[in-house]
Amino acid sequence: METIEVNRYECVSAEIRWTNEDGTPIDLTGRTLSVIEASPAALTQAVVTITDAANGEAELFIGRELARALGVGRVNWIRLAMSLGGACLDTTPTIWIQVV
């Protein structure tokens, strides 16, 4: 995923698409999505909502109050996780958030 760019103190809303290695969407029906790690740590409170389960689409949302924790520059990052059943997770690569 490319870097998400926002202005200082803006909310962050980004579409996330979960796909297989061949690019086909992963069906998110019945899955749980969450923030597994982030910097700054306050970003672990961000909300991840499934928007189109069949097409593997979700939204990452960081509200205005939480956005206050974002540092200026490309210094903020977040990683998301999808439950696979049991204790297993599938995680995203680092998603960078750049504040300009």
C-alpha positions in Angstrom: 0.0 0.0 0.0 1.2 3.5 -0.7 1.7 6.1 2.0 -1.5 7.8 3.2 -1.0 11.6 3.1 -3.0 13.9 5.3 -2.8 17.5 6.5 -2.1 18.1 10.2 -5.1 17.3 12.5 -7.2 15.9 9.7 -9.2 12.7 10.1 -7.7 9.7 8.2 -10.0 7.6 6.1 -8.4 5.0 3.8 -9.7 2.1 1.9 -7.9 -1.2 2.6 -8.3 -4.1 0.3 -7.3 -7.6 1.4 -6.2 -9.8 -1.5 -4.5 -13.2 -2.2 -1.1 -13.3 -3.8 -2.7 -13.5 -7.2 -4.6 -10.3 -6.6 -8.1 -11.8 -6.1 -10.0 -10.5 -3.1 -10.2 -12.3 0.2 -13.8 -12.7 1.4 -13.9 -11.0 4.8 -17.3 -12.5 5.7 -17.1 -13.5 9.4 -13.6 -12.1 9.8 -12.5 -9.7 12.5 -10.2 -6.9 11.5 -8.1 -4.9 14.0 -5.0 -2.8 14.5 -2.2 -5.0 15.7 0.6 -2.5 16.2 1.2 1.2 15.5 3.4 4.1 16.0 2.5 6.3 17.8 0.9 3.6 20.1 -2.3 5.7 20.4 -3.1 4.7 16.8 -4.0 1.2 18.1 -7.4 2.8 18.9 -8.1 3.4 15.2 -11.2 1.8 13.8 -11.2 -0.8 11.0 -14.6 -1.6 9.5 -15.5 -4.1 6.7 -17.2 -2.2 3.9 -17.6 -4.9 1.2 -16.8 -8.3 2.6 -17.1 -10.3 -0.7 -14.5 -7.9 -2.3 -12.1 -7.9 0.6 -12.7 -4.1 1.3 -12.5 -2.3 4.6 -12.0 1.2 5.8 -9.3 2.4 8.2 -10.5 5.5 10.2 -8.6 7.7 12.5 -10.8 10.4 14.0 -9.8 14.0 14.7 -8.9 13.6 18.3 -6.7 10.6 17.6 -5.2 12.3 14.6 -3.7 14.8 17.1 -1.2 12.1 18.0 0.2 11.9 14.5 3.7 13.4 14.1 4.6 15.6 11.1 6.3 13.8 8.3 6.4 10.1 7.3 6.9 8.9 10.9 3.5 7.4 11.6 2.6 3.8 10.8 0.0 1.2 11.4 -0.3 -2.6 10.8 -3.7 -4.3 10.6 -4.7 -7.9 11.3 -7.4 -10.2 10.0 -8.5 -13.2 12.1 -8.1 -16.5 10.4 -9.8 -18.6 13.1 -8.4 -19.8 16.3 -5.4 -17.7 17.4 -4.1 -17.3 13.8 -3.8 -13.8 12.1 -3.0 -12.5 8.7 -1.3 -9.1 9.0 -0.6 -6.3 6.5 2.7 -4.8 5.8 3.4 -1.4 7.4 1.0 1.3 6.3 2.7 4.7 6.5 0.8 7.9 7.3 2.5 11.0 6.3 1.4 14.3 7.8 2.1 17.4 5.8 
